[in-house]
């Protein structure tokens, strides 16, 4: 089991090596559309997962998947050549969903701002429902209820203590 900090450093190095190898070693124009966004290495340094994004539509993504699968051996060889570790990790390529998720969140935030603007526009000309002062004011009935003696306070305790004498 390797140190997690060492695994993180190795993952960053693998990310750079794979990105450079895609530009220099893979002889395909579609490799220029692939951006390596992240890499993760297991703590035993045996397996590396490389995350990538592709500019373009679904067809460009499927072509990039096929290109990376065909180039897996070349990329792993380049990683093994440039790293100074005993065993070269296997490479797994995973399409990164962060840009799509970010676009979805931006769309949700845009809709929320539009709805807030609609509510603010409706609020501008609105007036409160009912009377001008919706709260009860202290009238004569409220004053009488506050000043009336409470019949139950203290009389039971006094009755029990008087009966004991």
Order of alpha helices (4+ residues) and beta strands (2+ residues): alpha-beta-beta-alpha-alpha-beta-alpha-alpha-alpha
